[in-house]
Amino acid sequence: MTMIPQETPYDNETSSSDIFDLTPRTEEPLAQDDETHPSPAEESHEGDQSKPQQPRIKGDRVLWVLYFAFLATSILFIYSATSTLAYRGESLYAPFTGHLKHVIFSVVVAWGCSRLSKKWLLPFGAGLFLLALLAVVFTPFIGTETNEAKRTLLGFQWSELFKPAVIMLAAIVLPVRDQSKVNQRFYIFCAIAGVGLLFVAKESLSMGIIFTLFILFIGFVQMGLSKSLLLISGIGIGIITLLVAGLLLLPDSVVMQSSSTARWKGRIEDFAIKADSSKFVINEDNFQEQHARIAIARSNGTGVFPGNSVERDILPEAYSDFIYAIIIEETGLIGMLWVPLLYILLFFKLSRWATRAHLSSQRIILLGVGLMYTTQAIIHMYVVAGISPNTGQTLPLISRGGSSLLATSIAIGLCIAVTRHIREEEYRQQLARESVATTTATEETSVAHPEEVSAPHSEEQSEVAL
């Protein structure tokens, strides 16, 4: 069984047989200004043994560039896709300015999270999980109903915050020093995360599936194909299979008693059971999916240019659940490829940093964010393309929605903080290597030229004799 090394502060070796190649790259030492920060060897030569001042280490700039590329794409197409909200509202620009306020606030929060020190990162994650868990538990009872389900509490959709919270829970629980306790920790993680998962899945089945896939993925990355992972996978797949079979086989009089189960049944039947000819008939059940396909067809590969979409005025959720369809309609192949490219670059950038991580908790945060939000983006694009039934999942960092944007910004900010911590550790290791090299060089010099060392002593003895 192959497993990633656990919480060893200076252990930088990983298994090459995991799902990801986590073999660390050989990094060049961080560049230093010779005049401002002289090396330890130069200080020793000059007789100054003081430690050089640590340079100001920042998080990965490429992650910031990708983050702002997502936001720029969001601002452009949300301005176009919110035409129905502008028509129903009192102001033409109110939907756009509201989204812009959410973007600005999310950027501030992301910057604040990116400044978290290594000491406070995991405690912050623990507090985030406790807050999100309590919120998702109480939302079905005292929350506000949105789209036939109680998803918001105090104006916030806490299931979105539960995503980075579960990632931080994994970073806290899963890393262990004793290999014999890996399976035990995984069971504990599944049990704690499962409490919130039940309440989230009750109101959003697709969200529950995303969390289930994340748990299996992160377990596979952390432990490999272990018996514990296979057991949890079997339980999860079995529950989902029984749920889908029950929705399709139980009488409508039983299923329709709950608005959530009725909605799930309708979407599954529309996708899997109806004849192919009926799928092309637009009705109340498939209205959004059909008009999403029409939006894609209207692009003709070149797009109708941003701001000229027609389907944005027809699709009820053009700015959230089907924003990818509007992007394709307005920009054609360019937008169709641009959006997946952003998520691919984000995922591989985070995976690359995971190969440099010194702690298992750092690897879990980086890979967890990449897995969670890339999976959500794939599901959103599958729905738009007609490959998957409608799930109601937004496009992370692009769709309109303050809760989703804020939660995803927190996740990106935490990843940037981790990259800063990795660079700080690399700097400390560099200083340690230079210190060892300086000591070795001094010892070799004293062995090669002993007369230079003993000469002063002989002069002192002569003076004493005189």
N, C-alpha and C positions, 0 to 999 in steps of 0.2 A: 504494500500500500504506500502510495506517494503522498506526502503531505508537505505543505509549506512550513518552513521553520517558524516556531512560535516566538513569543515575546522575548527576544534576546537583543539587548540594546545595540551591540556592535556586530551582530551576526548579519552578514551581507551576502550569504549564499542561499540559493533557492533551488528547488527541484526543476529540472528541465522537462519533465514529463507531465506537467500540469496542463490544464486547458489553455493557459497562457504561458508564454515563455517568459518566466520571471527571472531569468539569469541576469544579474546586474551587469550593466555596462561599465567599462573602465573609463572613469571620468577624469578629465584633465583638472589639475588644481585650479581653484578660483583665481582669476587674475587679481593681482594686487599692485598698487602703486609703489614702486621701489623707493621713492623719496618719502612718501607719507608712511608706508608700512614696510620697513626693512625686514628682511628675513631673519630668523633666529641665528643663522650662521654669520650674517653680517654684524648682528648685535654682539655676538660672542667675540668676533674679531676686534670690534671697537671697545670691548670691555663693558658694554651695557647689556646686562642680563635681563632687562625688563621685557615683559610679554608684549608683542605688537598689538596695537589697537584693532579690535575686530571691525571689519568693514560693515557698512549697512547692507544687510542681506534682505532681499525682497522676494515675494512670491513670483511664480512663473508669469512672465508678461504675455506669453502666447495664450494662456488661459483667459487673461483679461481681454485680449483681442477677440478671441472666439466669443466670449460673453457679450461684448459690445456688438459684435456682428449679428448675434441672435437678436439683440434688442433693436438694432437698426432695421432688421428685416421685419420685426414685429411692428414697429412704429409705422413703417411704410404701408404695410398691408392692412393693419387694423384701421388706419385712417380711411382706407377704401372700403373695407368690409363692414363698417358700422353704419352704413347708410340707412338701414331700417331703424336703428336706434336713434339716429339723428332726425329721421322723419317723425318718429313718435314723440321725440323730446321737444323741449321748449327752445333749445339752442342747437344750431347746426354743428358746432364744434364741441359740445359738451361731452359726447362719448369719447372723442379723441383726447381732449384735455384730461378727462378722468383717467384714461389709460396712461397718459404721459406722467401724471402724478404718481401712479403706481410704479412706473418705470423708475422715476427719480428716487422714490422712497426705497425701492428694491436695491438700487445701486448703492445707496448709503448703507443699507443693512449688509449687503455683500461685502463692502469695504470693511465694515466693523467686524464681521466674522473672519475676514482674511487677516486681521490684526491680532487674533487670539494667540496667546502664547502657548507653548507646549504644555505648560503646567495646567492651564485652564481649559484645554480643548475637550478632554473627556468629561470633566465635570459639567461643562456647558452641554455636551451631548446627553448626559444623564438627566439634567433638568429639562432639556428639550423633549426627551422621550416621556417623562412623567407628565408634562403639560399636555402633550399631544394625546397620550393614552387616556387621561381623564376626560379630555374634550370629546374624543370619538366615542367614549362609553356613554356620556350624557347626551350627545347630540340626537340619537334616535328617540329620546324621551322628551327633551325640552327644546329641541332644535326647531328651526324654521323650515317649512317644506319648500323645496325648489325642484321643479320638474318631476312632480309626483313622488318625491322622496325627501326625507328630512336629512339634509346634508350640511346645513349651515347653523352655526351657533354664534351669537353675538356678531353676526355679519361676516363670519369667516368660515371657510370650508376646511375643517381641521383634518380631514382625510389627506389633504395635500401636505400638510405639515407632518403627518405621520410618516411620509416617505423618508425625508432626511432623518427623522427620529429613529426609524427602524435601522437605518444604516449606522447611526451612532450607537444604537444598542448592540449591534453585531460587533462593532469595534471595541466595545467595552467587555462583552461577555465571551466572545470566541477565543481571543488570544490567551494561551496558557503556556507555562514553562514545562509542565509535566505532560508528556505525550499521552500518557494513559488516561488523562482527563479530558481529551478532546471530544470524545463522543458524549460524555456527560455534559459538557458545556454547550454542545450543539442542541441537546434535548432541552436544556434550560432556556436557551435562546428561542427555540421554537415554541415553548410553552408560554413565555412572556409575550412574544410577538403575536402568538395566536389569539390572545385575549382581545387585543385591538383589532386583529384581522377579522374576527367574527362580526364585530359591530360595523366595520367598514364594508364588508361583503354584503351585509344585510341590506344596505341602501345602494351599493354599487358593486355588482357582481364582477364587472371587468376590473375594478380596482382591487378586489380580492384576488383575482387571478394574477394580476401584476405582482402583488406582494408574495403570493405563493411561488411564482417563478423566481423572484428575487431570492427568497429563502433557499430554494434549491440550487440556484446558481452560486450564491456566496458560500453555501455548504460544500459544493463541489470544488470551488477554488481553494477553500481552506483545508478540506480533508481528503479530496479525491473520491474515488468510487468506494466508499466505505459501506458497511452494513447499515450504519445509522442513517446515512443519506438515502440508501435504497429503501429503507423502511419508511422514512418520512415522505419520500417521493411516492411510494405506493399508497400511503394514506391520503396524501393530497390529491393524487389523480383519481383515487377511488371516490373521494367525497365529491369532486367535480363531476365525475361520470354519473354518480347516483343522483346528483342535483339536476343535471340536464335530462336524464332519463325520467325523473319524476315530473319535471315540467312538461315533457312531451307526452307522457302516458297517463298522468292523473287527469280526472275529469275537470272541465273548465269551471264547474261549480266550486271545486276545491281551490284551484289555482287562482281564480279571480278574487278570492277573499282578500288578497294582499295586492296592493298596487305595484309593488316591486316585482313579485313573482309574475304577475300578469304582463308587465312590461318585458321581463326576460323571455317569457314564453312567446310573446308576439315576435320579438326580434329573432329568436332562434328559428321559429317556424318560417318566417319570411325569407330567411337565408337558406335553410336546408331542405324544407319540405315542398314548397310550392314548385309547380312545374316551371320549366324554363320560359315558356311563353308568357306566363303570368308575371314573371319578374320584370317584364318590360312595360307592364301596365302601371301607371302612376296612380297610387291610392294613398289613403291616409297613413297606412302602415309603412310604406317604403318611400314616402315623399322626399325625405332628405337624401337618402341614398341615390335615388334616381336623378335628382337635380345636381348632386355632386358629380355624377357621371356626365351629365349634360355640360357642366362647367368644364370638365376635362376635354370633352369633345369640341367645345367652342374655341379652345385655344388654337387648334389646327397646327400645333407644334411650335408656332411662333408667338402666340399670346396676343391679346387684344390691347396690351399696354396698361400699366397700372392706372387705376381710376376708371376704366371703361368696362368693368365687369357688369354683366346682366344678372347673373345668378346670385350676386350678393343681395339683391333686392327680393329674392324669392326664398333662399335658404334661411330658415329661422335662426340657425346657429352658425351662420357663415363666418363669424368672427371668432369662434371657439372650436366647436366640434368638427367643423369642415373648413377651417382656414386654409388647409393645404390645397383643397379644390379651387379656392379663389386665387391662390398664388399661381397654380398651374394655368388657370384660365387667363390671367393677366400677363404672365411672363413666359408661358409655354415650356419648352424643354429646359430653358435656363433655370427657371424657378423649380422645376421638377427635380433637377439634379443639384441645385444649390442647397436646398434644405437638407436632403440626406447627407450631403458632403459635410455640412457643419457638424452633424451628429457623429459622423464617422471620425472626423478630425478630433472632436472632443473625446470620444471614447479611446482612441489610440493614444492621444496625448496623456490622458489619465493613466492608461495602461503602461505607458513608457515611464511615467513617474513612479508607478508601483514597482517597477524593477529596481529603482534606486532607494526604495523605502528601507529603513533600518528596523522598523517595528511592524509587527503583524497588524496592529491597529491602524497604522498609516496605510498599509496595503488595502485593508478592508474598506476604509473610507473612500479611497481613490477608485478602486474597482467597483464598489457598491454604487457610487454616484453614476459611474459610467454605465453599469448594467441597468440600474433602475430607470433612468431617463431615456436611454437608448431604446429599451424595450417599450416604453410608453410611446415614443415617437414612431416606432415600427408599427405598433397596433393602430395608431391614428392614421398612418398612411395606408395600411391595409384596408381600413374601413372606407376611406375615400376611394380607393381603387376597386372596391367591391370584393376583395378577397376574404374579408371577415365581416361578420354581422356588426351592426351599429353598437358601439360600446359607450359613446359619450366621453371618450378620453380626449383631452386637449393636446395640443402640440407644445411641449415644454419650451418656455422662454419666448414663444411666438404668439400663441393664442391669447386672446383677451381674458383677463381674470386676475384680480389682485391676489387671491389666495395662492393660486398656482405659481404666479410670477415671484411672489415673496418667498415661498418655500423652496423653489428651485434656486433662487439667488442665494439663500442661506447655504444650500448644498454646494454651490460653486465657490462661495466664499470660504467654506471649510476646507475644500480641496486646495485652494490657493494658500491657505494657512499651512496646510500639511507640506506643500512644496517648499515653503519658507523654512519649516522645521527641518526638512531633509537637507537643504543647503547649509543650514547652521551646523548640523551634525557632520556634514562633509568637511566644513571648515575646521571644526575641532579635530577631526581625524587627520586633516592635512597638517595642522600644527603639531599633533603628536608624532606624525611621521618625520617632520622636519626636526623636531627635538631629538628623536632617536638618531637621525642621520648626523646631527651636529655632535652628539655625544660620541658616536662611533668614530667620526672623523678626528675628534680630539684625542681619543684613546689611541688611534692608529698613529697620530703624529707623535705622541709621547713615547710610543714603542719604537718608532723609526728613528727618532732623534733624542735619545736619553741624555746626551751631554748637554742639550739646551735646557733640560729640566734640572739637572744636577749641578750645573755651573754656579748658579747663585748660591747654593748651599755651601759649595766649597769655598767661595769667597768669604762667606760669613765665618766659616771655621778658621780661615787664615787671619782674619781680623781679630778673632778671639785669642788666637795664639800669640799675636803680637802684643 
